Amino acid sequence: MKYPPFCDIIMLGVTSEDEIEVKKISNLLYNFFKEKILKENAKILLYKPVPSPIEKIKNKYRWRIIIKCKFENDIIMLVNDALNEFSKMKKKDSSKVFIDLNPNNML
C-alpha cells in the first residue's frame, strides 16, 4: 500500500475562494507534476487531484494532490523545481499552493 515508514507522503494542497479556480489550478498542477515525473523518470506515485475531506473552510475551497515516494535529495529537488516553475508560469490569482510532508492528519 506504500504508507510510512515504507514510503513518504507529500500532500500538495490548493486553496481558493473560487471553486472553479481551485479545480483548474489543481488540475494544472497535477498535469505539470505528471510531465515532470515522466521526463525525470522518477519513482513517484502521483494521484489525481480531489477535494479535501473538508472541502470548504472559512469560505475557501480546498483540493489536494497526494504523492507517494521515498523522500530523498533527488525527489526534494524535483518537487522544489516543479513548484518554483509552476509558480512562475501561474498568473497571480487568489489561489495558494501549500505542501505538507508526511501529514499527521489527512483532513
C-alpha positions in Angstrom: 0.0 0.0 0.0 3.1 2.2 0.3 2.5 4.0 3.6 5.0 5.4 6.0 7.5 4.2 7.2 8.0 2.3 3.9 7.5 5.4 1.8 6.8 9.1 2.3 3.6 11.0 1.6 3.7 14.5 0.1 0.4 16.3 0.1 0.1 19.3 -2.2 -2.9 21.5 -1.2 -4.6 24.2 -3.2 -7.0 26.7 -1.7 -9.0 29.5 -3.2 -12.3 31.4 -2.6 -13.4 30.4 -6.2 -14.4 26.8 -6.6 -13.7 26.7 -10.3 -10.3 28.3 -9.9 -9.2 25.7 -7.2 -10.2 22.9 -9.6 -8.4 24.5 -12.5 -5.2 25.2 -10.6 -5.3 21.7 -9.0 -5.5 20.1 -12.5 -2.8 22.3 -13.9 -0.5 21.4 -11.0 -1.3 17.7 -11.4 -0.5 17.8 -15.2 2.6 19.8 -14.6 3.9 17.3 -12.0 2.9 14.4 -14.2 5.0 15.7 -17.1 7.9 16.5 -14.8 7.9 13.0 -13.3 7.7 11.3 -16.7 10.6 13.5 -18.0 12.8 12.8 -15.0 11.7 9.1 -14.8 11.2 9.5 -11.1 9.9 6.7 -8.9 6.9 8.6 -7.7 3.2 7.6 -7.4 1.1 10.7 -8.3 -2.6 10.7 -7.5 -5.2 12.8 -9.3 -6.5 16.0 -7.6 -9.5 15.5 -5.4 -11.5 17.7 -3.0 -10.2 17.6 0.6 -12.4 15.7 3.0 -13.4 19.0 4.5 -13.9 20.8 1.2 -14.5 24.3 2.4 -13.2 26.2 5.4 -13.6 29.9 6.1 -15.0 30.5 2.6 -12.0 28.8 0.9 -12.3 25.7 -1.2 -9.6 23.1 -0.7 -8.3 20.4 -3.1 -5.3 18.2 -2.7 -2.9 16.0 -4.7 -1.1 13.1 -3.0 2.3 12.0 -3.9 3.9 8.8 -2.6 7.7 8.2 -2.9 10.8 7.7 -0.9 11.9 11.2 0.1 15.5 11.6 -1.0 17.6 14.5 -2.3 16.6 14.0 -5.9 12.9 14.0 -5.0 13.3 17.1 -2.9 15.0 18.8 -5.9 12.3 17.6 -8.3 9.4 18.9 -6.1 11.2 22.2 -5.4 11.9 22.8 -9.1 8.4 21.8 -10.1 6.8 24.2 -7.6 9.1 27.0 -8.5 8.5 26.6 -12.2 4.7 26.3 -11.6 4.6 29.4 -9.5 6.4 31.4 -12.3 4.0 30.2 -15.0 0.8 30.6 -12.9 -0.7 34.0 -13.1 -1.4 35.9 -9.9 -4.8 34.9 -8.6 -6.4 34.2 -5.3 -5.3 30.6 -5.1 -2.5 29.3 -2.9 -0.5 26.1 -3.1 1.0 24.5 0.0 2.9 21.4 0.7 2.8 19.0 3.7 5.3 16.2 4.1 4.0 13.1 5.9 0.9 14.8 7.2 -0.3 13.8 10.7 -3.8 14.4 9.6 -5.2 14.0 6.0 -8.1 16.3 6.6 
